[in-house]
Amino acid sequence: MNLLELILTDYTLQVVSLGSALLGIVSGVLGSFAVIRKESLLGDAISHAALPGITIAFLLTQTKNTEILLLGALISGLIATLLIFGISNYTRIKFDSALGLILSVFFGAGLVMLTYIQRIPNANQAGLDKFIFGQASTLLLRDVKLIALVGSVLLALVVLFWKEFKIVSFDREFAESLGFNTDRIVLLLSFMIVTSIIIGLQTVGVILMSAMITSPAVAARQWTDKLSVMVILSAVFGAISGIGGTLISSVIPRLPTGPMIVVFISAIVIISLGFAPNRGLVFRYIRNKKNQRNVNREKILINLYELAMKHDKIGHGHHVLTIDPDIGFDKIGRKNLEKQLENFKSKGLADKDYEDKWYITEKGIEYVKKYILEGEM
């Protein structure tokens, strides 16, 4: 009840929650394309590359106006993006190496300039280091309006260029064969990802922003194989993590909001990796176990069939060790074998003779020929 009352009455919490949710939606949607294109680390590189842009903007203007600092971060991020693609396209350096190179150079330069700024005898520079880890609790309504405005433009572009982004993300060569200018499409998509990263710097910072680009999409990918559903789920996961992380940090004293948002979305990723149908580790383990039981079941029936083919009389019974010699002294294996034989008996596929030895029935032979041997052929 106290939490509900806090949500309904605390204006700051409402503003921060709204801003974090909007950021989660935008980063989730655009991050889906980065994950599909296997360029998840682009978000990491660009978020780190934004730091020198923030410091240079401050040095030139001597103001901590959010719009000006984010503009500097945007310019720095766009330059970094162009350098990454230029290095990977026009040199022998691969894309991942170019990412690592630009990330380390730009972030290192940003830290050097940030250290220099902090040594300037001017109190105005205090608080710039908050862009490293973020400070969502300082979000103002005008910051949320900026996120909403830029985010709306980015989402509108996704809807407008949905077909182009989709085909380029899955098969760039096929898109080129259809006459699409893939270089421009990829560059536009990359610039949009850069922009979504920049508007999130104040919330989660340059270090953690890459998680907001990657994690919602990774979690959504476990639940579906359809891009449209993945994009929607990713946006939902991003919004939930933004609101959930904000609420938890507001309840627990001295718990930073940005890192809590990342922890929240990381929990969603872990749950998705473990329990999502089809792709989840738990369901995959259960499915593999079931498939293994089916394989073992077919092996037992085939063994009975092959033993029957060696005798003139189909009803010639066989001891369980003859049916599966690998069991040996394994009591559990023998018990499972006998249980499976009883299952076959209930279905009329196998039966016992008067000595409690097992044989395959006519129905079992027909089943093996129709469903197992023909399937293997």
C-alpha positions in Angstrom: 0.0 0.0 0.0 2.9 2.4 0.8 4.4 1.7 -2.6 1.1 2.3 -4.4 0.6 5.5 -2.5 4.2 6.5 -3.4 3.5 5.9 -7.1 0.3 7.9 -7.0 1.6 10.9 -5.0 5.4 11.2 -5.7 5.8 13.5 -8.7 9.5 12.8 -9.1 9.0 9.1 -9.1 6.3 9.4 -11.8 8.6 11.6 -14.0 11.6 9.2 -13.6 9.5 6.1 -14.2 8.0 7.6 -17.3 11.3 8.7 -18.7 12.9 5.3 -17.9 9.9 3.4 -19.5 10.1 5.6 -22.7 13.9 4.9 -22.9 13.3 1.2 -22.4 10.7 1.1 -25.3 13.0 3.0 -27.7 16.1 1.1 -26.9 14.2 -2.2 -27.0 12.8 -1.6 -30.4 16.1 -0.4 -32.0 18.2 -3.0 -30.1 16.2 -5.8 -31.7 17.7 -4.9 -35.1 21.2 -4.7 -33.6 20.8 -8.1 -32.1 19.4 -9.6 -35.3 22.3 -8.1 -37.3 24.8 -9.4 -34.7 26.0 -5.9 -34.0 25.1 -5.8 -30.3 28.5 -4.4 -29.3 27.9 -1.4 -31.5 25.8 0.1 -28.7 28.6 -0.5 -26.2 31.1 1.2 -28.5 28.9 4.2 -29.2 27.8 4.8 -25.6 31.5 4.9 -24.6 32.4 7.1 -27.6 29.8 9.7 -26.4 31.9 10.7 -23.4 34.4 12.9 -25.3 31.5 14.7 -27.0 30.0 15.5 -23.6 33.3 16.9 -22.3 34.1 18.9 -25.4 30.6 20.4 -25.4 31.2 21.5 -21.8 34.6 23.0 -22.5 33.2 25.0 -25.5 30.1 26.3 -23.7 31.0 26.2 -20.0 27.4 25.1 -19.3 25.8 21.8 -18.1 22.7 22.3 -20.2 21.5 18.8 -20.9 20.5 19.5 -24.6 23.9 20.9 -25.4 25.8 18.1 -23.7 23.7 15.5 -25.4 24.2 17.2 -28.7 28.0 16.9 -28.2 27.5 13.3 -27.3 25.4 12.7 -30.5 28.1 14.3 -32.7 30.8 12.3 -31.0 28.7 9.1 -31.4 28.0 9.7 -35.1 31.7 10.3 -35.8 32.6 7.1 -34.0 30.0 5.2 -36.0 31.4 6.5 -39.3 34.9 5.6 -38.2 33.8 2.1 -37.2 32.1 1.4 -40.6 34.9 3.2 -42.5 37.6 1.1 -40.8 35.8 -2.2 -41.4 34.8 -1.4 -45.0 38.1 0.2 -46.3 40.7 -1.7 -44.3 41.5 -5.3 -43.5 40.4 -4.7 -39.9 37.3 -6.6 -39.1 34.1 -5.0 -37.6 34.6 -6.3 -34.1 38.2 -5.1 -34.0 37.1 -1.7 -35.2 34.5 -1.6 -32.4 37.1 -2.4 -29.8 39.5 0.2 -31.2 37.1 3.1 -31.4 35.6 2.2 -28.0 38.9 2.2 -26.2 40.3 5.3 -28.0 37.2 7.5 -27.6 36.5 6.4 -24.0 40.1 6.9 -23.0 40.1 10.4 -24.5 36.8 11.2 -22.7 38.3 10.1 -19.4 41.4 12.2 -19.9 39.3 15.3 -20.7 36.9 14.6 -17.8 39.9 14.5 -15.5 41.2 17.7 -16.9 37.8 19.4 -16.4 37.6 18.3 -12.8 40.9 20.0 -12.1 39.7 23.3 -13.5 39.1 25.7 -10.5 35.5 26.2 -11.4 32.6 24.7 -9.5 30.4 24.6 -12.6 32.0 21.3 -13.8 30.7 19.3 -10.9 28.4 16.5 -11.8 29.7 15.7 -15.3 31.0 12.3 -14.1 27.3 11.3 -13.6 27.1 10.6 -17.3 29.4 7.6 -16.8 27.0 5.7 -14.6 23.9 7.8 -15.1 21.7 9.5 -12.7 18.1 8.8 -13.5 16.8 10.4 -10.3 17.8 13.8 -11.7 15.5 13.5 -14.7 13.2 16.5 -15.2 10.0 16.8 -17.1 11.8 18.6 -19.9 14.2 15.7 -20.1 11.3 13.2 -20.4 9.7 15.4 -23.1 13.0 15.3 -25.0 13.1 11.5 -24.8 9.5 11.3 -25.8 10.0 13.6 -28.8 13.2 12.0 -30.1 11.8 8.5 -29.3 8.6 9.2 -31.3 10.7 10.2 -34.3 12.8 7.1 -34.1 9.8 4.8 -33.7 8.1 6.5 -36.7 11.2 5.9 -38.8 11.1 2.2 -37.8 7.5 2.0 -38.9 8.2 3.9 -42.1 11.3 1.8 -43.1 10.2 -1.5 -41.5 10.5 -3.5 -44.7 13.9 -2.1 -45.5 15.3 -2.6 -42.0 13.8 -6.1 -41.8 15.3 -7.4 -45.1 18.7 -5.8 -44.5 18.9 -7.2 -41.0 18.3 -10.8 -42.1 19.9 -10.9 -45.6 21.8 -7.9 -46.8 22.9 -9.7 -50.0 19.4 -10.5 -51.0 18.4 -6.9 -50.3 21.1 -5.7 -52.7 19.8 -8.1 -55.3 16.4 -6.5 -55.1 17.9 -3.0 -55.7 18.0 -1.6 -52.2 20.8 0.8 -51.3 21.9 -1.3 -48.3 24.7 1.1 -47.3 22.3 3.9 -46.7 19.8 1.7 -44.9 22.5 0.3 -42.6 23.8 3.8 -42.0 20.4 5.2 -41.2 19.7 2.3 -38.8 23.0 2.8 -37.1 22.4 6.5 -36.7 19.1 5.8 -35.1 20.7 3.4 -32.7 23.3 6.1 -31.8 20.5 8.6 -31.2 18.6 6.2 -28.9 21.8 5.6 -27.0 22.4 9.3 -26.6 19.0 10.1 -25.1 19.6 7.4 -22.5 23.0 8.6 -21.2 21.5 10.7 -18.5 19.5 7.8 -17.2 21.9 4.8 -17.2 25.2 6.3 -18.3 27.8 5.5 -21.0 28.9 2.3 -19.3 25.4 0.7 -18.8 23.6 2.0 -21.8 24.8 -0.9 -24.0 22.8 -3.2 -21.7 19.6 -1.3 -22.4 20.2 -1.7 -26.2 21.0 -5.4 -26.0 19.3 -7.0 -23.0 15.6 -6.4 -23.9 16.1 -7.8 -27.4 18.1 -10.8 -26.2 15.3 -11.6 -23.8 12.6 -11.1 -26.4 14.5 -13.3 -28.9 14.1 -16.3 -26.6 10.2 -16.2 -26.8 9.6 -15.9 -30.5 11.0 -16.4 -34.0 9.0 -13.6 -35.6 10.6 -10.1 -35.8 7.5 -8.1 -35.3 6.7 -10.0 -32.1 10.3 -9.8 -31.0 10.3 -6.0 -31.4 7.1 -5.6 -29.4 8.3 -7.9 -26.6 11.6 -6.1 -26.5 9.8 -2.8 -26.1 7.6 -4.2 -23.3 10.6 -5.7 -21.5 12.5 -2.4 -21.7 9.5 -0.5 -20.3 9.0 -3.0 -17.5 12.6 -2.8 -16.5 12.6 1.0 -16.6 9.6 1.2 -14.3 10.6 -1.8 -12.1 14.1 -0.6 -11.6 12.9 2.9 -10.7 10.4 1.6 -8.2 12.9 -0.7 -6.5 15.5 2.1 -6.2 12.9 4.4 -4.7 12.0 1.9 -2.0 15.5 0.9 -1.0 17.6 3.9 0.2 20.8 4.9 -1.6 20.2 2.4 -4.4 21.1 4.0 -7.8 18.3 4.0 -10.3 20.3 3.4 -13.5 22.2 0.3 -12.4 19.0 -1.1 -10.8 17.2 -0.7 -14.2 20.0 -2.8 -15.8 19.9 -5.4 -13.0 16.1 -5.6 -13.5 16.4 -6.2 -17.3 19.2 -8.7 -16.6 16.9 -10.7 -14.4 14.3 -10.7 -17.3 17.1 -12.0 -19.6 18.0 -14.8 -17.1 14.4 -15.9 -16.8 14.0 -15.8 -20.5 17.1 -17.9 -21.1 15.9 -20.4 -18.6 12.2 -20.7 -19.1 11.2 -19.4 -22.5 9.4 -22.1 -24.5 11.4 -23.8 -27.3 14.6 -21.8 -26.6 14.7 -21.8 -22.8 17.4 -24.0 -21.2 14.9 -25.8 -18.9 12.4 -26.5 -21.7 15.3 -27.6 -24.0 16.5 -30.0 -21.4 13.0 -31.4 -20.9 12.6 -31.7 -24.7 16.0 -33.4 -25.1 15.1 -35.9 -22.4 11.8 -36.6 -24.1 13.5 -37.1 -27.4 16.1 -39.4 -25.8 13.3 -41.5 -24.3 11.6 -41.7 -27.7 14.9 -42.8 -29.2 15.4 -45.5 -26.5 11.8 -46.6 -27.0 12.3 -47.0 -30.7 15.5 -48.9 -30.1 13.8 -51.4 -27.8 11.1 -52.0 -30.3 13.6 -52.4 -33.2 15.6 -54.9 -31.1 12.4 -56.9 -30.5 11.7 -56.7 -34.3 15.2 -57.9 -35.3 15.1 -60.7 -32.8 11.7 -61.8 -34.2 13.1 -61.8 -37.7 15.8 -64.3 -36.7 13.2 -66.9 -35.7 10.5 -68.7 -37.7 8.1 -68.2 -34.8 7.2 -64.6 -34.1 6.1 -65.4 -30.6 9.5 -66.7 -29.6 10.2 -65.0 -26.2 13.5 -63.3 -25.2 15.0 -62.3 -21.9 15.5 -58.6 -21.2 19.3 -59.0 -21.4 18.8 -60.3 -24.9 16.7 -57.4 -25.8 19.2 -54.9 -24.5 22.6 -56.4 -23.6 24.0 -53.0 -22.6 22.0 -53.0 -19.4 24.1 -55.7 -17.7 23.9 -55.2 -13.9 22.3 -51.7 -14.1 19.2 -52.3 -12.0 17.7 -48.8 -12.9 18.2 -49.4 -16.6 16.6 -52.9 -16.4 13.7 -51.5 -14.4 13.1 -48.7 -17.0 13.4 -51.3 -19.8 10.8 -53.6 -18.2 8.5 -50.5 -17.6 8.8 -49.6 -21.3 8.0 -53.2 -22.3 4.9 -53.1 -20.1 3.9 -49.9 -21.9 4.3 -51.7 -25.2 2.2 -54.5 -23.9 -0.6 -52.1 -23.0 -0.6 -50.8 -26.5 -0.5 -54.3 -28.1 3.0 -53.9 -29.6 4.7 -56.5 -27.4 3.7 -59.4 -25.1 5.0 -62.0 -22.7 5.1 -65.8 -23.1 4.5 -68.3 -20.4 8.1 -68.0 -19.2 7.7 -64.2 -18.8 9.9 -63.6 -21.8 9.2 -60.8 -24.3 8.3 -60.9 -28.0 7.0 -58.4 -30.5 3.4 -58.8 -31.7 2.0 -58.6 -35.3 0.8 -55.1 -34.5 4.3 -54.2 -33.3 5.9 -55.5 -36.5 3.5 -53.4 -38.5 4.2 -50.4 -36.4 8.0 -50.8 -36.8 7.7 -51.2 -40.6 5.3 -48.3 -41.0 6.5 -45.6 -38.5 10.2 -46.4 -37.8 11.8 -48.2 -40.7 10.0 -46.2 -43.4 10.8 -42.9 -41.5 14.5 -43.8 -41.5 14.4 -44.4 -45.2 
